[in-house]
Structure formats: structure tokens, C-alpha cells
Amino acid sequence: MTRVYEGAAVRALYGQLVKDFGGPVAVGAFLGISQGTVSKQTKGEATIGCEHYGPLEDELERFPITDLMDGRRDRMSGQSDVQRLAMIALKETGDLGPAVLDYIATGDPTKLRKEGPEAGSALDQLMQAIIDGHAPAIGKGAA
């Protein structure tokens, strides 16, 4: 899997933002960091965080790095919609156990009323996708 946030793409886009903003001196003053740090970021010698590119994108009203990051999910290979549903079901059912224990311990059904339907809905969606035949063969026994 390509990790766009580790590669030259972000650095190149950030470099263009820096150039469009007026260069390392202007960006450093705007962000409250040294121009040396900005130069290192554009050369790949320092990390470019969202606290650096975000304000520049906002100011320039262009969002090339945010758009690149936002597209990561769409570019992920090998994970089907059913696998995503399975991960959601796993997360939601994981929240259910503590809610049940809280109800047993306190008698307050508030958490259970929230988590129960969420877990049920997630499982229903997953099972319906499997029943409809949309599930790929995954795991050890997959052919």
C-alpha cells in the first residue's frame, strides 16, 4: 500500500503552497516557525504536520494536501465494502459488552440503550451483505 503521507507528494504540494504564499520567510512568520524549518520541510528533512499545511491551505483557499489525504480511503486496495462493514460491526459489538456490564453494575440502562441498537444495526448490515452474497472469501479457509 502506498502511504502518501510518507512520500514526496505531500512535500511537493507543501512546497507549492510555500511558494504561492511567498516563500519560507513569509510562511515561517505566518506559522510562527523559523524559515529554516520551512526549508527543511520542503526538502524532506522535517515533518510537515497539519498544523503547518492547514493554515496555508485555509489562507490560500486551496486544499491540495487535504484533498490528497481525503482520497486515501478511496485508493485503499484489497478492502471490500463487506470487510468495512465487518470492521464497523467489530467496533460496535466491542462497545456493547461494557454497556451491558455497566447496566448490570448500576442498573442504569442509558449506555445499553445507546450501544445495543448500534451493535444490532451494524451486525444486521453485515449479515445482510453476507446473505446477499456480497461477501468475498476471506480468512484462512478462503478458497
C-alpha positions, 0 to 999 in steps of 0.5 A: 500500500502506498502511504502518501503521507510518507512520500514526496507528494505531500512535500511537493504540494507543501512546497507549492503552497510555500511558494504561492504564499511567498516563500519560507520567510513569509510562511515561517512568520505566518506559522510562527516557525523559523524559515529554516524549518520551512526549508527543511520541510520542503526538502524532506528533512522535517515533518510537515504536520497539519498544523503547518499545511492547514493554515496555508491551505485555509489562507490560500483557499486551496486544499491540495494536501487535504484533498490528497489525504481525503482520497486515501480511503478511496485508493485503499486496495484489497478492502471490500465494502463487506470487510468495512462493514465487518470492521464497523460491526467489530467496533460496535459489538466491542462497545456493547459488552461494557454497556451491558456490564455497566447496566448490570453494575448500576442498573442504569440502562442509558449506555445499553440503550445507546450501544445495543441498537448500534451493535444490532444495526451494524451486525444486521448490515453485515449479515445482510451483505453476507446473505446477499452474497456480497461477501468475498472469501476471506480468512484462512479457509478462503478458497 
